[in-house]
Amino acid sequence: MKKQLKKAVVCLGISSLLPAAAFSVWADTMPATKIPAQQPAPKAVIVAPVHPATPAVVVAKPKLNTQQQKAQVLKLAQSLKGTRYLQGGSTPKGFDSSGYVNYLFTKNGINIPRSTNSLFRTGKPVAKNALIAGDLVFFNTNVGKGATDVGIYLGNNTFLSVTTKRGVAASNLKDKYWASKFVGAKRIL
């Protein structure tokens, strides 16, 4: 029995260098040895097979330049046309105006404030006649000061915003309603 135990210990030492499957095959071929009841059973030695660590594969998302980010934001903005209005909404299940704009930018890795007034204090001011696609246009649709509504400019006096009746929809800056409510524009990208 001592010979078999010594043989097992030697094999256990070697098995740490072999894959676990090879050790398993060896162990299955060893004849079982009955240990007499009066002797205490030898303590089992657990040897974990050594495997080289497999490096984790991390695929880095390529960093987009400003023009690419703007194109992605505008593409997403167009794809959400018709999404319903939902007060406080900030997902494709329903949007309010600042929730919509915030969603467009954060989905493209650009952190911006959530509220319309905070957005209005962010970015570079842009004159109405200098607007380019991707700029944010602001309106005051309530009595009082400041911005209460925001949209994203598409070009040719057209912008997308969230309306209570039509959800995400295109409107024209020259429309009498929007022209009278316009309070400014900002460039984030």
C-alpha positions in Angstrom: 0.0 0.0 0.0 2.9 2.4 0.8 4.2 1.8 -2.8 0.8 2.7 -4.3 0.5 5.8 -2.1 4.0 6.9 -3.1 3.1 6.3 -6.7 -0.1 8.4 -6.3 1.9 11.3 -4.8 4.4 11.3 -7.6 1.6 11.1 -10.1 -0.2 14.0 -8.4 2.9 16.1 -8.6 3.2 15.4 -12.3 -0.5 15.8 -12.9 -0.3 19.5 -12.0 1.7 20.0 -15.1 -0.8 18.0 -17.3 -4.2 19.1 -18.3 -7.0 18.1 -16.0 -8.4 15.7 -18.6 -5.1 13.6 -18.7 -5.1 13.3 -14.9 -8.7 12.3 -14.9 -8.0 9.5 -17.4 -5.1 8.3 -15.3 -7.2 8.3 -12.1 -9.9 6.2 -13.8 -7.4 3.5 -14.7 -5.9 3.1 -11.2 -7.2 0.0 -9.4 -9.2 0.7 -6.3 -7.4 -0.2 -3.1 -9.3 -1.1 0.0 -8.0 0.6 3.1 -8.4 -1.4 6.3 -10.9 0.1 8.7 -8.5 0.3 11.7 -6.1 2.6 9.9 -7.1 6.2 9.3 -7.7 7.1 5.7 -4.9 9.3 4.2 -5.9 12.9 3.7 -6.7 13.8 0.2 -4.5 16.3 -1.5 -6.2 18.5 -4.0 -4.0 19.8 -6.7 -5.5 22.2 -9.1 -4.2 22.0 -12.7 -2.2 24.9 -13.8 -3.6 26.6 -16.9 -2.1 29.7 -18.5 -4.4 32.6 -17.9 -6.4 33.5 -21.0 -6.2 37.2 -21.6 -9.5 39.0 -21.8 -10.3 40.3 -25.2 -11.5 43.9 -25.0 -12.8 45.4 -28.1 -12.5 49.2 -27.8 -15.2 51.2 -29.5 -13.5 53.6 -31.9 -13.5 57.2 -30.8 -15.7 59.3 -33.1 -14.8 62.8 -34.1 -17.2 65.6 -33.7 -18.7 65.4 -37.2 -19.2 61.6 -36.8 -20.9 62.2 -33.4 -23.1 64.8 -34.9 -24.1 62.5 -37.8 -25.0 59.8 -35.3 -27.1 62.2 -33.2 -29.0 63.4 -36.2 -29.5 59.8 -37.5 -31.0 58.8 -34.1 -33.1 62.0 -34.0 -34.7 61.1 -37.3 -35.3 57.5 -36.4 -37.4 58.6 -33.4 -39.9 60.6 -35.3 -43.4 59.8 -34.2 -42.4 58.8 -30.7 -45.1 59.9 -28.4 -45.0 62.8 -25.9 -44.7 61.8 -22.2 -44.2 64.4 -19.5 -40.8 63.7 -17.9 -40.1 61.0 -20.5 -36.6 60.3 -21.6 -36.8 56.9 -23.4 -38.3 55.8 -26.8 -41.4 54.8 -24.8 -42.1 58.5 -24.6 -40.2 61.9 -24.4 -40.6 65.4 -23.3 -38.4 67.9 -25.2 -35.4 67.9 -23.0 -35.6 64.2 -22.4 -35.5 63.7 -26.2 -32.5 65.9 -26.7 -30.7 64.4 -23.7 -31.4 60.9 -25.0 -30.0 61.7 -28.4 -26.7 63.0 -27.0 -26.2 60.5 -24.1 -26.8 57.6 -26.5 -23.8 58.9 -28.5 -21.5 59.3 -25.5 -22.1 63.0 -24.9 -23.2 64.0 -21.5 -25.4 67.1 -21.4 -27.8 68.4 -18.7 -31.3 67.0 -18.5 -33.4 70.2 -18.1 -34.2 72.7 -20.8 -33.0 75.7 -18.8 -29.7 73.9 -17.9 -29.2 73.0 -21.6 -29.8 76.6 -22.5 -26.8 77.6 -20.3 -24.6 75.0 -22.0 -22.7 75.2 -25.2 -21.7 78.0 -27.5 -24.4 80.6 -28.5 -25.3 80.6 -32.1 -27.2 83.3 -34.1 -30.4 82.2 -35.8 -28.9 82.9 -39.3 -25.8 80.8 -38.5 -27.5 77.6 -37.4 -26.1 74.3 -38.7 -27.5 70.8 -38.4 -27.1 69.4 -34.8 -27.5 72.8 -33.1 -30.1 73.1 -30.3 -32.9 75.6 -30.7 -34.7 76.9 -27.7 -38.2 78.4 -27.2 -40.3 79.8 -24.4 -43.7 78.3 -24.8 -44.9 79.6 -21.4 -45.3 83.0 -19.8 -42.0 84.1 -18.2 -38.3 84.2 -18.9 -36.0 81.5 -20.0 -36.3 78.5 -22.2 -39.1 76.0 -21.7 -38.8 73.9 -25.0 -35.8 72.6 -27.0 -35.4 71.0 -30.4 -32.6 69.8 -32.6 -31.9 71.7 -35.8 -31.8 69.7 -39.1 -31.1 72.5 -41.6 -33.3 74.6 -44.0 -35.2 76.2 -41.0 -36.4 72.7 -40.0 -36.0 71.2 -36.5 -37.2 68.2 -34.6 -38.9 68.6 -31.2 -41.5 66.8 -29.1 -45.0 68.2 -29.3 -47.9 67.1 -27.1 -50.1 66.2 -30.1 -47.7 64.8 -32.6 -44.8 63.5 -30.4 -41.4 63.8 -32.0 -42.1 65.8 -35.2 -40.5 68.2 -37.6 -41.4 71.9 -37.5 -40.3 75.1 -39.2 -38.5 77.9 -37.5 -40.4 80.4 -39.7 -43.8 79.1 -38.6 -45.5 82.0 -36.9 -45.9 80.1 -33.6 -42.2 79.0 -33.4 -40.8 82.3 -34.7 -42.6 84.1 -31.9 -41.4 81.7 -29.2 -37.7 81.5 -30.3 -35.3 82.5 -27.5 -31.9 81.3 -28.9 -29.7 78.5 -30.1 -26.6 76.7 -28.8 -24.0 74.5 -30.4 -22.9 71.5 -28.4 -21.1 69.7 -31.2 
